[in-house]
Amino acid sequence: MTGTPNAENTAATLVVTAAPVKPQTIREFERALKSLGYSQRESTAIAKGGFKALGLADPEPDLSELAAVIAKNISLLKD
């Protein structure tokens, strides 16, 4: 077994990856977002205004049922 190491003649394969580097500029941030699968438009919007700029914010919960229960309990305590 001589020659260049390969999958057939090497017991283990070493995989080396670069450590992630934080983007230093807004353009680098946009490129990082694009590499994650966001479109150019989405990347620009997220970089400028966060995820809320895409309308992806968590919806506000409907608190009307809770408000009704609280109002009922208050009225019971007043009586």
N, C-alpha and C positions, 0 to 999 in steps of 0.2 A: 504494500500500500504506500506508494510514493506519489508525489505530485501535489496538486492543489487540493486542499481539503474541500470536501463537499458533503452532501447529505448521506452519501453512501459510505464514505470512509471516515466520518467524524461522529464520535459518540454523542456529542451535544452541540447544538447550534446556539451561538451567542447572538442575541438580538440587542442592539444598542439603539436607543432612541434619544433624541435631544430632550432636555428638560423644557417644559413649557416656559415661555418668556412672556411676561406681561406686556401688552402693547404700550408703547410710550407716547403715541400720538393717536388722534381720533382716526386718522387714515389707517394706521396699523390695526386699530380696533375694528374698523369696518372690514378690513381684509380678513381678520380672524373670524368675524361673524359669517362672512361669505364662505370661508373654508368649512364652517359648520353646517352649511346648507341654506343659509338665508340668501335671498336675492339682493341685488345691489340696492334696490329701493328699500327693502326691509332693513338691510344693514345700516344704511344712512339714517333711517328713521329711528332705529334703536340707539345708534350712537349719539344722536342729537337729543332724543327725548325719552330714552328708556323704553321698556316693553309697553308702557301705557300708550306710547305714540302709535303702536300698531293696533290698539284697541284690544289687547290681550289681557288686560287687567282682570283680576278675579271679580266676578259679578257681586254686587252688594246683596247680602242675604235679605230675604223678605221677613221683616220683623213685625208684620202686622198681627200675626197670631200671638206672638209673645206680648205685644202691646195690649191686645185684648185680654189676655190672662192677667197681666199686671193691673189693668183697669178694673177687672172683676174683683181681684183680691183687695185692691184699695177700697172699693165700694163695700166689700164685706167687712173690712176692718172699721169703716166709718159707722156702720150700723150697730 
